[in-house]
Amino acid sequence: MVIRDETRNWVPGFSCFIGVCSSLQAELWGLRGGIKMAWSMHISKLIVETDSQLSILMIQVAATTFHLLSALIEDYRSLLSKPWECSMHHIFQEGNKCVDFITNLSH
């Protein structure tokens, strides 16, 4: 996860090892960590970009009551509902090279 300011300069970022999991789980954990970091930094306007369309769908529209990842998704939704401007957008993997580089550091 990478957080950039309004001029696209890198502010903070992080990577971590979460063990054996699916790509969806890894994406959701990374998004959650970044959102929590942004909230703790008192960022009031946030645009989340991810190359995972499935993550966006799971967070924004899917009924997840009985889903294996429901607790993680609901936690993410509660973070989005805090008093700030936060939106999610899909980008292609080619536009996400910085995050891919950081992700590969955790291997």
Backbone as a chain_set.jsonl record, in Angstrom:
{"seq": "MVIRDETRNWVPGFSCFIGVCSSLQAELWGLRGGIKMAWSMHISKLIVETDSQLSILMIQVAATTFHLLSALIEDYRSLLSKPWECSMHHIFQEGNKCVDFITNLSH", "coords": {"N": [[0.846, -1.165, 0.0], [0.542, 2.178, -0.817], [0.647, 5.564, 0.005], [-0.055, 8.637, -1.389], [0.416, 12.183, -1.823], [-1.479, 15.132, -2.876], [0.023, 15.941, -5.063], [1.035, 13.655, -6.07], [3.267, 12.709, -4.764], [5.072, 10.361, -2.838], [3.962, 9.579, 0.341], [3.612, 7.859, 2.962], [4.141, 4.29, 3.121], [3.619, 0.731, 3.163], [4.456, -2.713, 3.656], [3.711, -6.105, 4.318], [3.962, -9.427, 5.681], [1.501, -11.789, 5.402], [1.102, -14.438, 5.462], [0.065, -17.624, 4.073], [-2.38, -17.227, 1.678], [-5.264, -16.28, -0.284], [-5.218, -14.304, -3.337], [-7.21, -12.389, -3.216], [-7.662, -12.156, -0.439], [-5.138, -11.139, 0.338], [-5.138, -8.704, -1.03], [-7.357, -7.402, 0.179], [-6.485, -7.264, 2.875], [-4.249, -5.607, 2.542], [-5.469, -3.258, 1.526], [-7.109, -2.598, 3.708], [-5.171, -2.113, 5.705], [-3.883, 0.127, 4.612], [-5.99, 1.988, 4.51], [-6.553, 2.235, 7.244], [-4.108, 3.34, 8.056], [-4.166, 5.795, 6.666], [-6.385, 7.0, 7.9], [-5.412, 7.23, 10.528], [-3.472, 9.099, 10.093], [-4.892, 11.358, 9.805], [-5.894, 12.056, 7.321], [-8.087, 13.705, 5.231], [-9.283, 13.531, 2.761], [-9.404, 10.955, 0.535], [-8.382, 8.909, -2.115], [-8.72, 5.741, -3.189], [-6.914, 3.483, -5.043], [-6.964, 0.526, -6.839], [-5.942, -2.53, -8.402], [-7.64, -4.592, -8.267], [-10.616, -5.529, -9.172], [-12.46, -7.247, -8.075], [-12.116, -6.929, -5.313], [-13.098, -4.317, -4.984], [-15.794, -4.707, -5.742], [-16.597, -6.538, -3.744], [-16.37, -4.977, -1.443], [-17.966, -2.717, -1.97], [-20.537, -3.554, -2.966], [-21.302, -6.262, -2.594], [-23.214, -8.803, -0.925], [-22.2, -9.979, 2.056], [-22.613, -11.491, 4.309], [-22.381, -14.269, 4.935], [-19.932, -14.847, 3.945], [-16.562, -16.037, 3.786], [-14.675, -14.033, 4.236], [-16.072, -12.052, 5.558], [-15.849, -10.585, 8.024], [-13.513, -9.069, 7.666], [-14.212, -7.57, 5.391], [-16.439, -6.153, 6.367], [-15.165, -4.644, 8.341], [-13.595, -3.015, 6.74], [-15.645, -1.633, 5.396], [-16.711, -0.21, 7.561], [-14.596, 1.513, 8.094], [-14.656, 3.057, 5.769], [-17.021, 4.424, 6.181], [-16.517, 6.393, 7.994], [-16.173, 9.886, 9.05], [-15.098, 11.285, 6.435], [-13.845, 11.992, 3.131], [-13.781, 9.438, 1.008], [-13.005, 7.408, -1.641], [-13.188, 4.659, -3.968], [-11.387, 3.306, -6.704], [-10.895, 1.54, -9.754], [-7.82, 0.598, -11.187], [-5.593, -0.282, -13.835], [-3.256, -2.979, -13.695], [-0.788, -2.223, -14.72], [-0.626, 0.427, -14.019], [0.026, 0.362, -11.42], [2.594, -0.077, -10.506], [4.397, 0.739, -8.463], [3.237, -0.201, -6.072], [3.248, -2.928, -6.662], [6.022, -3.382, -6.672], [6.68, -2.898, -3.957], [5.146, -4.906, -2.778], [6.465, -7.18, -3.703], [8.758, -7.041, -2.173], [8.104, -8.224, 0.211], [8.259, -10.931, -0.133]], "CA": [[0.0, 0.0, 0.0], [1.279, 3.43, -0.943], [-0.177, 6.768, 0.133], [0.569, 9.783, -2.061], [-0.291, 13.439, -1.609], [-2.198, 15.657, -4.043], [0.94, 16.097, -6.197], [1.437, 12.28, -6.353], [4.486, 12.361, -4.038], [4.88, 9.271, -1.895], [3.983, 10.015, 1.733], [4.111, 6.624, 3.57], [3.74, 3.038, 2.509], [3.99, -0.409, 3.99], [4.215, -4.065, 3.168], [3.806, -7.052, 5.422], [3.741, -10.827, 5.344], [0.29, -12.25, 6.085], [1.032, -15.888, 5.392], [-0.539, -18.232, 2.89], [-3.758, -16.772, 1.5], [-5.639, -16.014, -1.676], [-4.889, -12.947, -3.777], [-8.265, -11.513, -2.706], [-7.368, -11.889, 0.964], [-3.971, -10.261, 0.398], [-5.564, -7.38, -1.482], [-8.218, -6.815, 1.208], [-5.654, -6.925, 4.031], [-3.457, -4.44, 2.174], [-6.356, -2.096, 1.455], [-7.518, -2.279, 5.079], [-4.033, -1.505, 6.377], [-3.676, 1.465, 4.063], [-7.094, 2.853, 4.944], [-6.328, 2.514, 8.67], [-2.968, 4.249, 8.127], [-4.624, 7.114, 6.218], [-7.252, 7.543, 8.944], [-4.576, 7.613, 11.675], [-2.698, 10.28, 9.687], [-5.872, 12.442, 9.711], [-6.13, 12.423, 5.928], [-9.531, 13.946, 5.143], [-9.739, 13.177, 1.416], [-8.603, 9.813, 0.106], [-8.793, 8.153, -3.296], [-8.096, 4.418, -3.148], [-6.779, 2.879, -6.361], [-6.564, -0.878, -6.769], [-6.124, -3.272, -9.65], [-8.525, -5.711, -7.958], [-12.034, -5.209, -9.326], [-13.208, -8.087, -7.154], [-12.077, -6.273, -3.997], [-14.036, -3.192, -5.029], [-17.155, -5.253, -5.717], [-16.863, -7.129, -2.429], [-16.494, -3.911, -0.45], [-19.015, -1.752, -2.281], [-21.896, -4.011, -3.269], [-21.62, -7.673, -2.339], [-23.763, -9.257, 0.348], [-21.088, -10.789, 2.56], [-22.947, -12.017, 5.631], [-21.882, -15.627, 5.131], [-18.676, -15.007, 3.215], [-15.383, -16.334, 4.602], [-13.967, -12.787, 4.542], [-17.069, -11.05, 5.945], [-15.365, -9.689, 9.094], [-12.542, -8.162, 7.051], [-14.951, -6.671, 4.505], [-17.24, -5.258, 7.213], [-14.234, -3.709, 8.962], [-13.258, -2.054, 5.686], [-16.823, -0.785, 5.204], [-16.838, 0.722, 8.694], [-13.578, 2.543, 7.884], [-15.141, 3.943, 4.705], [-18.165, 5.209, 6.647], [-16.064, 7.445, 8.916], [-16.413, 11.226, 8.479], [-14.073, 11.743, 5.516], [-14.127, 11.707, 1.728], [-12.981, 8.28, 0.613], [-13.598, 6.723, -2.789], [-12.389, 3.561, -4.52], [-11.371, 3.278, -8.166], [-10.096, 0.481, -10.372], [-6.773, 0.96, -12.135], [-4.978, -1.468, -14.403], [-2.041, -3.402, -12.999], [0.341, -1.456, -15.246], [-0.606, 1.708, -13.321], [0.201, 0.057, -10.005], [3.945, -0.642, -10.419], [5.021, 1.038, -7.172], [2.682, -1.151, -5.103], [3.764, -4.253, -7.015], [7.405, -3.438, -6.218], [6.671, -3.033, -2.499], [4.605, -6.234, -2.483], [7.518, -8.177, -3.956], [9.743, -6.98, -1.101], [7.675, -9.053, 1.339], [8.426, -12.36, -0.465]], "C": [[0.89, 1.225, 0.0], [0.289, 4.576, -0.774], [0.606, 7.916, -0.483], [-0.244, 11.032, -1.763], [-0.915, 13.922, -2.92], [-1.305, 15.892, -5.255], [1.573, 14.754, -6.595], [2.789, 11.921, -5.732], [4.162, 11.303, -2.994], [4.993, 9.822, -0.48], [4.465, 8.828, 2.573], [3.685, 5.431, 2.733], [4.119, 1.914, 3.442], [3.812, -1.694, 3.199], [4.354, -4.978, 4.373], [3.56, -8.459, 4.902], [2.521, -11.297, 6.114], [0.121, -13.76, 6.011], [0.409, -16.365, 4.098], [-2.001, -17.805, 2.812], [-4.026, -16.578, 0.014], [-5.223, -14.592, -2.052], [-5.942, -11.955, -3.297], [-8.025, -11.168, -1.243], [-6.197, -10.918, 1.099], [-4.351, -8.836, 0.014], [-6.402, -6.686, -0.406], [-7.433, -6.43, 2.458], [-4.81, -5.686, 3.743], [-4.284, -3.169, 2.12], [-6.766, -1.646, 2.856], [-6.383, -1.581, 5.832], [-3.774, -0.086, 5.91], [-4.75, 2.443, 4.49], [-6.918, 3.222, 6.415], [-5.167, 3.502, 8.847], [-3.401, 5.664, 7.746], [-5.496, 7.771, 7.28], [-6.415, 8.02, 10.137], [-3.714, 8.839, 11.375], [-3.598, 11.508, 9.514], [-6.02, 12.962, 8.284], [-7.637, 12.559, 5.738], [-10.125, 13.613, 3.776], [-8.814, 12.098, 0.883], [-9.219, 9.169, -1.127], [-8.007, 6.848, -3.258], [-8.091, 3.869, -4.562], [-6.282, 1.45, -6.183], [-6.766, -1.534, -8.125], [-7.029, -4.486, -9.439], [-9.991, -5.28, -8.026], [-12.881, -6.022, -8.356], [-13.226, -7.478, -5.749], [-13.072, -5.124, -3.938], [-15.471, -3.689, -4.95], [-17.512, -5.819, -4.353], [-17.119, -6.042, -1.385], [-17.721, -3.041, -0.722], [-20.409, -2.344, -2.412], [-22.247, -5.429, -2.826], [-22.252, -7.882, -0.968], [-22.765, -10.267, 0.906], [-21.372, -11.461, 3.896], [-22.319, -13.378, 5.894], [-20.564, -15.896, 4.401], [-17.535, -15.246, 4.197], [-14.656, -15.065, 5.063], [-14.891, -11.687, 5.063], [-16.57, -10.089, 7.022], [-14.39, -8.652, 8.536], [-13.252, -7.127, 6.179], [-15.786, -5.681, 5.316], [-16.361, -4.241, 7.933], [-13.847, -2.62, 7.963], [-14.422, -1.099, 5.466], [-16.991, 0.213, 6.344], [-15.788, 1.831, 8.595], [-14.022, 3.551, 6.823], [-16.263, 4.852, 5.177], [-17.78, 6.298, 7.646], [-16.232, 8.812, 8.251], [-15.227, 11.763, 7.673], [-14.523, 11.441, 4.103], [-13.198, 10.585, 1.295], [-13.693, 7.57, -0.528], [-12.628, 5.662, -3.301], [-12.514, 3.557, -6.035], [-10.5, 2.125, -8.646], [-9.044, 1.115, -11.275], [-6.187, -0.334, -12.681], [-3.657, -1.746, -13.708], [-0.827, -2.599, -13.457], [0.465, -0.097, -14.547], [-0.293, 1.56, -11.846], [1.603, -0.48, -9.724], [4.622, -0.4, -9.076], [4.541, 0.053, -6.108], [3.186, -2.553, -5.404], [5.208, -4.422, -6.549], [7.468, -3.653, -4.706], [6.16, -4.408, -2.088], [5.672, -7.29, -2.653], [8.609, -8.145, -2.91], [9.386, -7.925, 0.055], [7.844, -10.556, 1.072], [9.727, -12.878, 0.056]], "O": [[1.875, 1.293, 0.736], [-0.795, 4.55, -1.356], [1.769, 8.145, -0.151], [-1.441, 10.955, -1.486], [-0.886, 13.224, -3.934], [-1.811, 16.03, -6.368], [2.532, 14.722, -7.366], [3.4, 10.929, -6.13], [3.113, 11.345, -2.35], [5.99, 10.455, -0.133], [5.655, 8.782, 2.885], [2.953, 5.571, 1.754], [4.857, 2.119, 4.405], [3.098, -1.734, 2.197], [5.044, -4.646, 5.337], [3.016, -8.648, 3.814], [2.496, -11.218, 7.342], [-0.895, -14.297, 6.452], [0.249, -15.598, 3.148], [-2.765, -17.996, 3.758], [-3.13, -16.697, -0.822], [-4.914, -13.779, -1.181], [-5.617, -10.805, -3.0], [-8.168, -10.011, -0.848], [-6.26, -9.976, 1.89], [-3.931, -7.877, 0.662], [-6.181, -5.511, -0.111], [-7.687, -5.378, 3.043], [-4.671, -4.815, 4.601], [-3.858, -2.123, 2.609], [-6.77, -0.451, 3.153], [-6.606, -0.581, 6.514], [-3.482, 0.798, 6.715], [-4.457, 3.598, 4.797], [-7.108, 4.377, 6.796], [-5.235, 4.396, 9.691], [-3.043, 6.626, 8.426], [-5.365, 8.968, 7.535], [-6.677, 9.087, 10.693], [-3.278, 9.535, 12.292], [-3.125, 12.574, 9.121], [-6.243, 14.152, 8.065], [-8.386, 11.632, 6.047], [-11.336, 13.433, 3.651], [-7.601, 12.289, 0.79], [-10.423, 8.916, -1.176], [-6.777, 6.854, -3.291], [-9.136, 3.796, -5.209], [-5.31, 1.198, -5.471], [-7.645, -1.146, -8.895], [-7.168, -5.317, -10.337], [-10.535, -4.738, -7.064], [-13.904, -5.542, -7.869], [-14.254, -7.515, -5.073], [-13.803, -4.976, -2.959], [-16.275, -3.159, -4.184], [-18.619, -5.599, -3.862], [-18.0, -6.19, -0.537], [-18.435, -2.671, 0.211], [-21.38, -1.704, -2.01], [-23.431, -5.743, -2.702], [-21.884, -7.235, 0.012], [-22.518, -11.301, 0.285], [-20.449, -11.953, 4.545], [-21.778, -13.609, 6.976], [-20.145, -17.045, 4.263], [-17.544, -14.718, 5.309], [-14.089, -15.034, 6.156], [-14.532, -10.51, 5.015], [-16.842, -8.891, 6.942], [-14.45, -7.48, 8.908], [-12.925, -5.941, 6.227], [-15.834, -4.496, 4.985], [-16.769, -3.094, 8.118], [-13.783, -1.442, 8.313], [-14.22, 0.111, 5.359], [-17.372, 1.36, 6.112], [-16.06, 2.97, 8.972], [-13.791, 4.752, 6.962], [-16.444, 5.941, 4.632], [-18.644, 7.05, 8.096], [-16.41, 8.895, 7.036], [-14.452, 12.586, 8.16], [-15.489, 10.704, 3.903], [-11.982, 10.76, 1.224], [-14.852, 7.176, -0.394], [-11.417, 5.751, -3.097], [-13.594, 3.775, -6.584], [-9.496, 1.782, -8.02], [-9.333, 2.045, -12.028], [-6.286, -1.377, -12.034], [-3.018, -0.829, -13.19], [0.068, -2.325, -12.658], [1.557, 0.467, -14.492], [-0.342, 2.539, -11.1], [1.78, -1.265, -8.793], [5.356, -1.266, -8.599], [5.344, -0.468, -5.333], [3.519, -3.295, -4.481], [5.579, -5.498, -6.08], [8.226, -4.499, -4.23], [6.684, -5.009, -1.15], [5.776, -8.204, -1.834], [9.332, -9.13, -2.76], [10.268, -8.372, 0.789], [7.595, -11.368, 1.963], [10.041, -14.054, -0.126]]}, "num_chains": 1, "name": "protein.A"}
